[in-house]
Amino acid sequence: MSYLKFDKNLLINLEQSLPKEMLRTNQAGAYHCTSLVGCNTRKQHGLLVIPIEELDNKSHVMLSSLDETVIQHGAPFNLGIHRYKGGVYSPAGHKYIREFDCEGVPRTTYRVGGVILTKEKIFISRENRILIRYTLVEAHSATTLRFKPFLAFREVNNLCMANDAINREITPVNNGVASCLYPGFPTLYMQFNHTPQWVDEPNWYKDIEYVKDLERGVPYCEDLWVPGYFEVPIKKGESLIFSAGINEVNPRNLSKMYEAEISSRTPRTSFFNCLKNSAKQFYIRRGDGMYLISGFPWGVVLARNTFMAMPGLTLAIDHRADYEEIMDTALKALLNFVETRKLSKHIRGIDLPDIPLWALWALQQYTKTVGYDDARSKYMQPVATLVDWILAGGHPNLFVDQATGLISTDGHLSPASWMNSMLGGLPVVRRTGKLVEFNALWYNALRFAAQLAEGLPELEERRQSWLAEAEKMKQPFVDTFLNESGYLYDFVDGTFAEPSVRPNMAIAIGLDYSPLDRRQRKSVLDVVTRELLTPKGLRTLSPKSYGYRPYYQGSPDEREFAMHNGPARPWLIGFYADAYLRVFGQSGVGYIDRMLIGFEEDMTQGCIGSLSQLYDGNPPYTGRGAVSHATNVAEVLRAYRTLKRFDQNS
């Protein structure tokens, strides 16, 4: 039995099936995303969505969808489905679906009378090409398949309106056709492994609606161009492969390409395997290195998300070589900023004040995995460079207090931390001054750097200075952040101490080195557990605090305000698990295990096999935002591995 299988009773019920989405990527920035029944519910959905660096370095929907029609005895049965103006779904192809299975590759099984047809989709790794294999399992008479491509050629966050500027020309190619609607876009090649008949029937299909965008209060209606359709006869037991890509392919190679890709896939037969597959979807390999995208379907490469997610997306699934390649790429950009103040072309936000702190944390996770000797030989120099750069006041928005050793940042006008939502050009959560996780990460970094440098005579003097800095800030950290109620202030700016109960304190108690003793950690942990913990991670704000907004819905402004004022974030469970196990030891293993099991139901919700960007802070904890988010997948994976190793070593 498949771990991810959905039967017709769920699939034909659009209220249940449309919220469930599937995602496939090619590790080069391209993706395919849609609902389980094939009806696009977001403007970012598409069959082939690719980044076009030459145009604007953004993702673009090239092929929105492909409608299949089964023809027998001259009677057409359209398997496609779109939502049109007024909430009308046509054609209602979902009624022919009998099963959707996603253990290996996404496979949809249709039944039309005596015809049983399967459809399987797969991306070619690091190539902007998607393959769809159709197999006629059963048929009692001659059968023809018709394929109607819906073309968009637009940036993912825009919409297409019927216009006369498109290039209507269709160019015949080997077993297919090619089209390019607008200048600057690559040509789209649509081909089969069997010879099809192409029928010109150009038309705009108008007023296609995207229900998720309608719910989000953003533009949601567009027109798509259909230049015609293919027809291919197919026999019982025969397979037909469709290819959509930006380069022409030899049709004879399609079957071999398909089988080669299938052989490299990890079956989604467990919770861990689902997250392992999801982790690899965030990898992006470019000519100059390897990166991590922050999420789908509208993610980009962000410095903070890269360093936060890197350990979980690589080391937690035993991909050490991938960690090293991603880290080397990211460190190159960060160290270039350290030396020249120049921003990275491919990694956004490399200049934010907490980036070196998260980079040092990510290097610490690598050290814990491979051992101090290997880590020391590979990364001691950048660790020392980053620590000394911060101490010397090298960052333009990170300041070390010489008296206390605490660090501060200016977050009045632009967000300094991961709580970075904006309204009216200003931060929604205006965290400024001494931020609790900044200082906890800094203390941890100093202690880690000193530990890494142990035994290196040439660094002994610097090592002692790092230890002295850590010791200097230890008591001031406690005096500044730990309050009479037993939890940590979120930030302190001058004489003002922010009393709102937020999850950043969980980071402070989850780090390997903390200024707090075990009793103080337990006190903070109790508050986090009582006020912030949900089955989907930690709330971004306690329900008892002013301004609590648990639901991430409504207009764009309402969602922006709510983003960090209540909804839960799964990635914070990684630090919570670390803290819980440090406080309770072996007796905490069963509790954390039950917490992680709570995420397993999400493998069949939202984007199947992955975790959403955030979840409502109140029951039923509905997933919202990006359908698949790197830091969430990463930290749940890291917590999972931490738990297993802790249990084994105890």
C-alpha positions as CSV (number, residue, x, y, z in Angstrom):
1,M,0.0,0.0,0.0
2,S,1.3,3.4,-0.9
3,Y,2.1,6.0,1.8
4,L,0.6,8.7,-0.3
5,K,-2.5,7.4,-2.1
6,F,-5.8,9.2,-2.6
7,D,-9.0,7.5,-3.9
8,K,-11.7,8.7,-6.1
9,N,-14.1,9.6,-3.1
10,L,-11.7,12.3,-2.1
11,L,-10.6,13.4,-5.6
12,I,-14.0,13.9,-7.1
13,N,-14.9,16.1,-4.1
14,L,-13.3,19.4,-5.1
15,E,-13.8,20.9,-1.6
16,Q,-11.4,18.2,-0.3
17,S,-9.1,17.8,-3.3
18,L,-8.4,21.3,-4.5
19,P,-6.6,22.4,-1.3
20,K,-4.2,19.5,-1.7
21,E,-1.3,20.4,-4.0
22,M,1.7,18.6,-5.4
23,L,5.2,19.9,-6.2
24,R,8.0,18.7,-8.4
25,T,11.3,20.5,-9.0
26,N,14.5,20.0,-11.2
27,Q,17.2,21.3,-8.8
28,A,17.8,24.1,-11.2
29,G,15.0,26.5,-10.2
30,A,12.2,25.1,-12.3
31,Y,9.1,23.5,-10.9
32,H,5.7,22.0,-11.6
33,C,2.9,22.6,-9.1
34,T,-0.8,22.2,-9.2
35,S,-3.7,20.6,-7.2
36,L,-4.0,16.8,-7.1
37,V,-6.8,16.9,-9.7
38,G,-4.8,19.1,-12.1
39,C,-6.8,22.3,-11.6
40,N,-4.5,25.3,-11.1
41,T,-5.6,27.2,-8.1
42,R,-2.8,29.8,-7.9
43,K,-1.3,32.0,-10.5
44,Q,2.0,30.4,-9.6
45,H,0.8,27.0,-10.6
46,G,1.9,25.5,-13.9
47,L,3.1,22.4,-15.7
48,L,6.5,24.0,-16.6
49,V,7.6,27.0,-14.6
50,I,11.2,28.1,-15.1
51,P,13.6,30.9,-14.1
52,I,14.7,33.1,-17.0
53,E,17.9,34.8,-16.0
54,E,18.3,36.6,-19.3
55,L,14.9,38.2,-19.0
56,D,14.7,39.2,-15.3
57,N,16.0,36.3,-13.2
58,K,12.5,35.5,-12.0
59,S,10.3,32.4,-12.5
60,H,7.9,32.3,-15.4
61,V,5.0,30.1,-16.2
62,M,5.6,28.8,-19.7
63,L,3.1,25.9,-20.0
64,S,0.2,26.4,-17.6
65,S,-1.5,23.0,-18.2
66,L,-2.1,20.3,-20.7
67,D,-5.7,19.1,-21.2
68,E,-6.0,15.4,-22.2
69,T,-9.0,14.0,-24.0
70,V,-9.8,10.3,-24.5
71,I,-11.5,9.7,-27.9
72,Q,-13.4,6.5,-28.6
73,H,-15.9,5.9,-31.5
74,G,-15.6,9.6,-32.2
75,A,-16.8,10.6,-28.7
76,P,-14.4,12.9,-26.7
77,F,-14.0,12.6,-22.9
78,N,-12.0,15.6,-21.6
79,L,-9.9,14.8,-18.5
80,G,-8.9,18.4,-17.9
81,I,-10.3,20.8,-15.4
82,H,-10.3,24.6,-15.0
83,R,-12.2,27.1,-12.9
84,Y,-13.8,29.8,-15.0
85,K,-15.5,33.1,-14.0
86,G,-18.3,32.7,-11.6
87,G,-16.8,29.5,-10.0
88,V,-17.7,27.3,-12.9
89,Y,-15.5,24.2,-13.3
90,S,-15.2,23.0,-16.9
91,P,-14.4,20.5,-18.2
92,A,-15.1,18.3,-15.2
93,G,-12.3,15.8,-15.9
94,H,-11.8,15.1,-12.2
95,K,-14.9,12.8,-12.3
96,Y,-12.9,10.3,-14.3
97,I,-10.1,10.1,-11.7
98,R,-10.0,6.8,-9.8
99,E,-6.8,7.2,-7.9
100,F,-3.8,9.5,-7.3
101,D,-0.6,7.9,-6.0
102,C,2.6,9.8,-5.2
103,E,4.9,7.1,-3.7
104,G,7.4,7.2,-6.6
105,V,6.3,9.7,-9.2
106,P,2.9,11.4,-9.2
107,R,0.5,8.9,-10.9
108,T,-3.1,9.7,-11.8
109,T,-5.4,6.8,-12.9
110,Y,-8.4,7.7,-15.0
111,R,-11.3,5.5,-16.0
112,V,-13.6,6.4,-18.9
113,G,-16.0,3.6,-19.6
114,G,-13.9,0.6,-20.5
115,V,-10.7,2.7,-20.8
116,I,-8.1,2.8,-18.0
117,L,-5.4,5.4,-18.5
118,T,-2.5,6.3,-16.2
119,K,-0.6,9.6,-16.2
120,E,2.9,9.9,-14.6
121,K,4.9,13.2,-14.3
122,I,8.6,13.6,-13.8
123,F,11.2,16.4,-14.1
124,I,14.5,15.8,-15.7
125,S,17.2,16.7,-13.1
126,R,18.9,20.1,-13.7
127,E,17.1,20.5,-17.0
128,N,14.1,22.7,-17.8
129,R,12.1,19.7,-19.1
130,I,9.1,17.9,-17.7
131,L,8.0,14.4,-19.0
132,I,4.6,13.0,-18.8
133,R,4.1,9.3,-19.5
134,Y,0.6,8.1,-20.5
135,T,-0.1,4.3,-20.4
136,L,-3.3,2.8,-21.8
137,V,-3.9,0.0,-19.3
138,E,-7.2,-1.1,-20.6
139,A,-9.3,-0.4,-23.8
140,H,-11.8,-2.5,-25.7
141,S,-11.7,-0.5,-28.9
142,A,-9.5,1.9,-30.9
143,T,-8.4,4.9,-28.7
144,T,-7.0,8.3,-29.6
145,L,-5.6,10.8,-27.1
146,R,-5.9,14.5,-27.7
147,F,-3.6,17.1,-25.9
148,K,-4.4,20.8,-25.7
149,P,-1.6,23.0,-24.3
150,F,-2.5,26.1,-22.4
151,L,0.3,28.6,-22.8
152,A,1.1,31.6,-20.4
153,F,4.6,32.9,-21.0
154,R,4.4,35.3,-18.0
155,E,6.1,36.0,-14.7
156,V,4.6,33.9,-11.9
157,N,3.1,36.8,-10.0
158,N,1.5,38.4,-13.0
159,L,-1.5,37.4,-15.0
160,C,-2.1,37.2,-18.8
161,M,-4.8,39.0,-20.6
162,A,-5.9,38.3,-24.2
163,N,-3.8,40.5,-26.5
164,D,-2.7,40.9,-30.1
165,A,1.0,41.2,-29.3
166,I,1.5,37.4,-29.1
167,N,3.5,35.6,-31.7
168,R,1.0,33.1,-33.2
169,E,3.5,31.2,-35.2
170,I,3.8,27.4,-34.6
171,T,7.0,25.8,-35.8
172,P,7.0,22.1,-36.6
173,V,9.8,20.1,-34.9
174,N,10.6,16.4,-34.6
175,N,7.4,14.8,-33.3
176,G,5.9,18.0,-32.1
177,V,5.8,21.8,-32.4
178,A,7.6,24.8,-30.9
179,S,6.2,28.2,-29.8
180,C,7.5,31.5,-28.4
181,L,4.7,34.0,-27.5
182,Y,6.8,37.0,-26.7
183,P,10.3,38.4,-27.4
184,G,12.9,37.7,-24.7
185,F,11.3,34.3,-23.7
186,P,12.9,31.0,-24.6
187,T,11.1,28.8,-27.2
188,L,8.9,26.1,-25.8
189,Y,9.3,22.7,-27.4
190,M,6.4,20.2,-27.1
191,Q,7.2,16.8,-28.4
192,F,6.2,13.1,-28.1
193,N,8.0,9.8,-28.4
194,H,5.4,8.9,-31.1
195,T,4.4,10.9,-34.1
196,P,1.4,13.1,-33.4
197,Q,-0.9,15.0,-35.6
198,W,-1.0,18.7,-34.9
199,V,-4.2,20.6,-35.5
200,D,-4.2,24.4,-35.6
201,E,-7.1,25.8,-33.6
202,P,-5.8,29.0,-32.1
203,N,-8.0,30.6,-29.4
204,W,-7.9,32.5,-26.1
205,Y,-9.5,30.7,-23.2
206,K,-10.7,33.6,-21.2
207,D,-11.6,34.3,-17.5
208,I,-9.8,31.4,-15.9
209,E,-9.9,31.9,-12.1
210,Y,-7.4,30.9,-9.4
211,V,-9.4,30.3,-6.2
212,K,-6.4,30.6,-3.8
213,D,-5.6,34.0,-5.2
214,L,-9.3,35.0,-4.8
215,E,-9.1,33.9,-1.2
216,R,-5.9,35.9,-0.7
217,G,-7.5,39.1,-2.0
218,V,-5.1,39.5,-4.9
219,P,-5.8,39.5,-8.7
220,Y,-7.0,36.1,-9.7
221,C,-8.4,35.9,-13.2
222,E,-6.5,35.5,-16.5
223,D,-6.7,34.4,-20.2
224,L,-4.5,31.7,-21.6
225,W,-3.5,31.0,-25.2
226,V,-4.3,27.6,-26.8
227,P,-2.7,27.4,-30.3
228,G,-4.2,24.1,-31.2
229,Y,-4.0,20.5,-30.2
230,F,-2.2,17.2,-30.7
231,E,-3.8,13.8,-31.5
232,V,-2.0,10.5,-31.1
233,P,-3.5,7.0,-31.5
234,I,-2.6,4.6,-28.6
235,K,-3.0,0.9,-28.2
236,K,-3.7,-1.2,-25.1
237,G,-0.5,-1.7,-23.1
238,E,1.3,1.1,-24.9
239,S,2.9,4.1,-23.3
240,L,3.2,7.6,-24.8
241,I,5.6,10.2,-23.5
242,F,5.1,14.0,-23.8
243,S,8.0,16.3,-23.3
244,A,7.9,20.1,-22.6
245,G,11.2,21.9,-22.5
246,I,13.1,24.9,-23.8
247,N,15.4,22.8,-26.0
248,E,14.5,20.4,-28.7
249,V,15.0,16.7,-27.8
250,N,15.4,13.6,-29.8
251,P,12.1,11.8,-29.3
252,R,13.8,8.4,-29.4
253,N,15.6,9.3,-26.2
254,L,12.5,10.1,-24.2
255,S,11.8,6.6,-22.8
256,K,15.4,6.2,-21.7
257,M,15.4,9.6,-20.1
258,Y,12.2,8.8,-18.2
259,E,13.5,5.5,-16.9
260,A,16.8,7.0,-15.8
261,E,15.1,9.6,-13.8
262,I,12.8,7.1,-12.1
263,S,15.7,5.0,-11.0
264,S,17.2,7.9,-9.0
265,R,14.1,8.6,-7.0
266,T,13.6,7.8,-3.2
267,P,10.1,6.3,-2.7
268,R,7.9,8.3,-0.4
269,T,7.1,5.3,1.8
270,S,7.5,7.0,5.2
271,F,7.4,10.4,7.0
272,F,11.2,10.7,6.8
273,N,11.4,9.7,3.1
274,C,8.8,12.3,2.3
275,L,10.8,15.1,4.0
276,K,14.0,13.8,2.4
277,N,12.5,14.1,-1.0
278,S,11.1,17.5,-0.1
279,A,14.6,18.6,1.2
280,K,16.2,17.9,-2.2
281,Q,13.6,19.9,-4.0
282,F,15.1,23.1,-2.5
283,Y,18.5,22.5,-4.1
284,I,19.4,24.7,-7.0
285,R,22.6,24.1,-9.0
286,R,23.9,27.0,-11.1
287,G,27.1,27.4,-13.0
288,D,28.9,29.2,-10.2
289,G,27.7,27.0,-7.3
290,M,24.9,25.4,-5.4
291,Y,22.1,27.3,-3.6
292,L,19.0,26.7,-1.6
293,I,15.7,28.3,-2.6
294,S,13.6,29.5,0.3
295,G,10.3,27.9,-0.7
296,F,7.8,27.2,-3.4
297,P,6.0,28.5,-5.4
298,W,7.3,32.1,-4.9
299,G,10.6,31.5,-3.1
300,V,14.0,33.0,-3.9
301,V,17.5,32.4,-2.7
302,L,17.8,34.2,0.7
303,A,20.9,34.3,2.8
304,R,19.2,33.9,6.2
305,N,17.1,30.9,5.0
306,T,20.1,29.4,3.4
307,F,22.1,29.2,6.6
308,M,19.2,28.3,8.8
309,A,18.0,25.5,6.5
310,M,21.3,24.2,5.3
311,P,22.1,21.7,8.1
312,G,18.6,20.1,8.0
313,L,18.3,19.9,4.2
314,T,21.7,18.3,3.9
315,L,23.4,16.8,7.0
316,A,20.1,15.4,8.4
317,I,19.7,13.3,5.2
318,D,23.4,12.3,5.0
319,H,24.2,14.7,2.2
320,R,27.5,16.0,3.5
321,A,28.9,16.8,0.0
322,D,25.9,18.9,-0.8
323,Y,26.3,20.8,2.5
324,E,29.9,21.6,1.7
325,E,29.0,22.8,-1.8
326,I,26.1,25.0,-0.7
327,M,28.1,26.3,2.3
328,D,31.2,27.1,0.1
329,T,28.9,29.0,-2.3
330,A,27.2,30.9,0.5
331,L,30.4,31.6,2.4
332,K,32.1,33.0,-0.7
333,A,29.3,35.6,-1.0
334,L,29.3,36.4,2.7
335,L,33.1,36.7,2.9
336,N,33.1,38.9,-0.2
337,F,30.6,41.2,1.7
338,V,32.9,41.2,4.7
339,E,35.9,42.3,2.6
340,T,34.2,44.6,0.1
341,R,30.7,45.4,1.3
342,K,29.5,44.2,-2.1
343,L,26.1,42.4,-2.3
344,S,25.7,39.0,-3.9
345,K,24.0,38.8,-7.2
346,H,22.3,35.5,-6.5
347,I,21.8,35.5,-2.7
348,R,19.5,38.1,-1.4
349,G,20.0,39.7,2.1
350,I,23.7,38.8,2.5
351,D,24.1,42.2,4.3
352,L,21.5,41.6,7.0
353,P,23.0,41.8,10.6
354,D,22.2,38.3,11.7
355,I,23.6,36.5,8.6
356,P,27.1,35.9,10.1
357,L,25.5,34.7,13.3
358,W,23.4,32.1,11.4
359,A,26.4,31.2,9.2
360,L,28.4,30.4,12.4
361,W,25.5,28.3,13.7
362,A,25.3,26.3,10.5
363,L,29.1,25.7,10.6
364,Q,28.6,24.4,14.2
365,Q,26.0,21.9,13.0
366,Y,28.5,20.7,10.4
367,T,31.2,20.3,13.1
368,K,28.8,18.2,15.3
369,T,28.2,15.9,12.3
370,V,31.7,15.4,10.9
371,G,33.8,16.0,14.0
372,Y,36.1,18.8,15.0
373,D,39.1,17.6,13.1
374,D,37.4,17.7,9.7
375,A,35.6,20.9,10.4
376,R,38.7,22.6,11.8
377,S,40.7,21.9,8.6
378,K,38.0,23.1,6.3
379,Y,36.3,25.9,8.1
380,M,38.5,27.3,10.9
381,Q,39.6,30.3,8.8
382,P,36.2,31.6,7.9
383,V,34.9,31.0,11.4
384,A,37.8,33.1,12.8
385,T,37.3,35.7,10.2
386,L,33.6,36.1,10.9
387,V,34.0,36.3,14.7
388,D,36.8,38.8,14.5
389,W,34.9,40.9,12.0
390,I,31.9,41.2,14.3
391,L,34.2,42.0,17.3
392,A,35.9,44.7,15.3
393,G,32.5,46.3,14.4
394,G,32.9,45.4,10.8
395,H,29.2,45.0,10.1
396,P,27.4,48.2,9.4
397,N,24.4,47.2,11.6
398,L,25.8,45.0,14.3
399,F,27.4,46.7,17.3
400,V,29.3,45.2,20.2
401,D,29.0,47.0,23.5
402,Q,32.5,47.1,24.9
403,A,31.3,47.2,28.5
404,T,28.9,44.2,28.4
405,G,29.9,42.3,25.3
406,L,26.2,42.3,24.2
407,I,25.4,43.1,20.6
408,S,22.7,45.4,19.2
409,T,21.2,46.4,15.9
410,D,19.0,49.1,14.4
411,G,15.6,47.8,13.3
412,H,13.5,50.9,13.5
413,L,13.1,51.5,9.8
414,S,13.8,48.1,8.2
415,P,13.6,44.6,9.7
416,A,16.8,43.3,11.2
417,S,15.7,39.7,12.0
418,W,13.6,36.9,10.5
419,M,10.5,38.6,11.7
420,N,10.5,40.8,8.6
421,S,7.0,41.6,7.6
422,M,6.4,45.2,6.4
423,L,3.4,47.5,6.3
424,G,3.5,51.1,5.0
425,G,7.2,50.8,4.5
426,L,8.0,50.0,8.1
427,P,8.5,46.7,10.1
428,V,5.3,45.3,11.6
429,V,7.2,43.9,14.5
430,R,9.8,46.6,15.2
431,R,12.5,44.7,16.9
432,T,15.5,46.9,17.6
433,G,18.4,47.3,20.0
434,K,19.5,44.1,21.8
435,L,17.6,41.2,20.3
436,V,17.5,38.0,22.4
437,E,18.4,35.5,19.7
438,F,21.1,37.7,18.2
439,N,22.9,37.8,21.6
440,A,22.3,34.1,22.2
441,L,23.7,33.2,18.8
442,W,26.7,35.5,19.4
443,Y,27.5,33.9,22.8
444,N,27.2,30.4,21.2
445,A,29.4,31.5,18.2
446,L,32.2,32.7,20.5
447,R,32.2,29.5,22.5
448,F,32.0,27.4,19.3
449,A,34.9,29.3,17.7
450,A,37.0,28.8,20.8
451,Q,36.2,25.1,20.9
452,L,37.1,24.8,17.2
453,A,40.4,26.6,17.7
454,E,41.5,24.4,20.6
455,G,44.8,22.8,20.0
456,L,45.9,25.3,17.3
457,P,48.9,27.3,18.8
458,E,48.7,30.0,16.1
459,L,45.1,30.8,17.3
460,E,45.5,30.4,21.0
461,E,45.7,34.1,21.7
462,R,42.6,34.8,19.7
463,R,40.9,31.8,21.2
464,Q,41.4,33.2,24.7
465,S,40.0,36.5,23.6
466,W,36.9,34.8,22.3
467,L,36.4,32.9,25.6
468,A,36.9,36.2,27.5
469,E,34.2,37.9,25.3
470,A,31.8,35.1,25.9
471,E,32.4,35.2,29.7
472,K,32.0,39.0,29.7
473,M,28.6,38.9,28.2
474,K,27.2,35.9,30.1
475,Q,25.9,37.7,33.2
476,P,24.8,40.8,31.3
477,F,22.7,38.6,29.0
478,V,20.9,37.1,32.1
479,D,20.5,40.6,33.7
480,T,19.2,42.1,30.4
481,F,16.8,39.5,29.1
482,L,15.7,37.2,32.0
483,N,12.7,38.7,33.7
484,E,10.9,38.1,37.0
485,S,8.2,36.0,35.2
486,G,10.9,33.4,34.2
487,Y,11.1,34.1,30.5
488,L,13.2,36.2,28.2
489,Y,12.4,39.6,26.9
490,D,12.2,39.6,23.1
491,F,14.4,42.7,22.8
492,V,15.7,45.5,24.9
493,D,16.2,49.0,23.5
494,G,17.6,51.4,25.9
495,T,15.4,51.3,29.0
496,F,12.5,49.6,27.1
497,A,12.2,45.8,27.4
498,E,9.7,44.1,25.1
499,P,7.5,41.9,27.3
500,S,5.6,40.1,24.5
501,V,6.1,36.3,24.7
502,R,7.7,35.4,21.4
503,P,9.6,32.2,20.2
504,N,13.0,33.8,19.8
505,M,13.7,32.9,23.4
506,A,13.4,29.2,22.3
507,I,16.5,29.8,20.0
508,A,18.4,31.1,23.0
509,I,17.7,28.0,25.2
510,G,18.1,25.5,22.3
511,L,21.7,26.4,21.3
512,D,24.6,24.2,22.3
513,Y,26.1,27.0,24.4
514,S,23.8,29.2,26.4
515,P,24.4,32.0,28.9
516,L,21.5,30.4,31.0
517,D,22.0,27.6,33.4
518,R,19.8,24.5,33.4
519,R,17.3,25.9,35.9
520,Q,16.9,29.1,33.9
521,R,16.5,27.2,30.7
522,K,13.8,25.1,32.2
523,S,11.9,28.2,33.4
524,V,12.0,29.7,29.9
525,L,11.1,26.3,28.4
526,D,8.0,26.1,30.6
527,V,6.7,29.4,29.4
528,V,7.4,28.5,25.7
529,T,5.6,25.2,26.2
530,R,2.6,26.7,28.0
531,E,2.1,29.7,25.7
532,L,3.7,29.1,22.3
533,L,3.7,25.4,21.6
534,T,1.2,24.0,19.0
535,P,1.2,20.7,17.0
536,K,2.6,22.7,14.1
537,G,5.6,24.4,15.8
538,L,5.8,27.5,18.0
539,R,3.5,30.5,17.7
540,T,5.1,33.7,16.7
541,L,3.3,35.4,19.6
542,S,1.5,34.2,22.7
543,P,-2.3,34.4,22.8
544,K,-1.9,36.3,26.0
545,S,0.1,39.0,24.4
546,Y,-1.3,42.2,22.9
547,G,-1.9,42.0,19.1
548,Y,-2.3,38.3,18.8
549,R,-3.5,37.4,15.3
550,P,-3.7,33.6,14.9
551,Y,-5.1,33.4,11.4
552,Y,-3.0,34.2,8.3
553,Q,-5.8,35.2,6.0
554,G,-7.7,38.1,4.6
555,S,-6.3,41.0,2.6
556,P,-2.6,41.3,1.8
557,D,-2.3,43.9,4.6
558,E,-4.1,41.8,7.1
559,R,-1.9,38.8,6.3
560,E,1.3,40.9,6.5
561,F,0.2,42.1,9.9
562,A,-0.6,38.6,11.2
563,M,2.5,36.9,9.8
564,H,4.6,37.2,12.9
565,N,1.8,37.9,15.4
566,G,0.4,34.5,16.1
567,P,0.8,31.9,13.3
568,A,3.0,28.9,14.1
569,R,6.3,28.1,12.5
570,P,7.4,24.5,12.3
571,W,11.1,25.4,12.0
572,L,11.2,26.6,15.6
573,I,10.5,23.0,16.8
574,G,14.1,22.2,16.0
575,F,15.3,24.6,18.7
576,Y,12.5,23.6,21.0
577,A,13.5,19.9,20.7
578,D,17.1,20.8,21.4
579,A,16.2,22.7,24.5
580,Y,13.8,20.1,25.8
581,L,16.3,17.3,25.5
582,R,19.0,19.3,27.2
583,V,16.7,20.0,30.1
584,F,15.0,16.6,30.5
585,G,17.5,14.3,28.9
586,Q,16.4,10.7,28.1
587,S,13.0,11.3,29.8
588,G,12.2,13.9,27.1
589,V,12.7,11.5,24.1
590,G,9.1,10.2,24.1
591,Y,7.6,13.6,24.3
592,I,9.6,15.1,21.4
593,D,8.9,11.9,19.4
594,R,5.1,12.5,19.9
595,M,5.6,16.2,18.9
596,L,7.3,15.2,15.6
597,I,4.7,12.6,14.8
598,G,2.2,15.4,14.9
599,F,3.7,16.7,11.6
600,E,3.1,13.4,9.8
601,E,-0.5,14.2,9.0
602,D,0.8,17.1,7.0
603,M,2.3,14.7,4.5
604,T,-1.3,14.3,3.1
605,Q,-2.4,17.9,3.6
606,G,-1.5,21.1,1.8
607,C,1.4,20.3,-0.4
608,I,1.6,16.6,0.0
609,G,4.9,15.3,1.3
610,S,6.1,18.7,2.5
611,L,5.4,21.5,5.0
612,S,3.7,24.9,4.5
613,Q,5.4,28.2,5.3
614,L,3.2,28.8,8.4
615,Y,0.2,27.5,10.2
616,D,-2.7,29.2,12.0
617,G,-2.0,29.6,15.7
618,N,-5.4,28.3,16.7
619,P,-7.0,24.9,15.8
620,P,-7.3,23.4,13.3
621,Y,-3.8,24.8,12.5
622,T,-4.4,25.2,8.8
623,G,-1.3,25.5,6.6
624,R,-0.9,28.8,4.8
625,G,1.6,30.8,2.7
626,A,4.1,29.0,0.5
627,V,3.1,25.4,-0.1
628,S,6.6,24.1,0.7
629,H,9.1,25.9,2.9
630,A,12.8,25.2,3.3
631,T,13.4,26.1,6.9
632,N,10.4,24.2,8.1
633,V,11.4,21.0,6.3
634,A,15.0,21.4,7.4
635,E,14.4,21.9,11.1
636,V,11.8,19.1,11.4
637,L,14.4,16.8,9.7
638,R,17.1,18.1,12.0
639,A,14.9,17.5,15.1
640,Y,14.1,14.1,13.8
641,R,17.8,13.2,13.4
642,T,18.7,14.8,16.7
643,L,16.1,12.7,18.5
644,K,17.3,9.5,16.9
645,R,20.9,10.1,17.7
646,F,20.1,11.3,21.3
647,D,18.1,8.1,21.8
648,Q,20.9,5.9,20.4
649,N,23.5,7.6,22.5
650,S,21.6,7.6,25.8
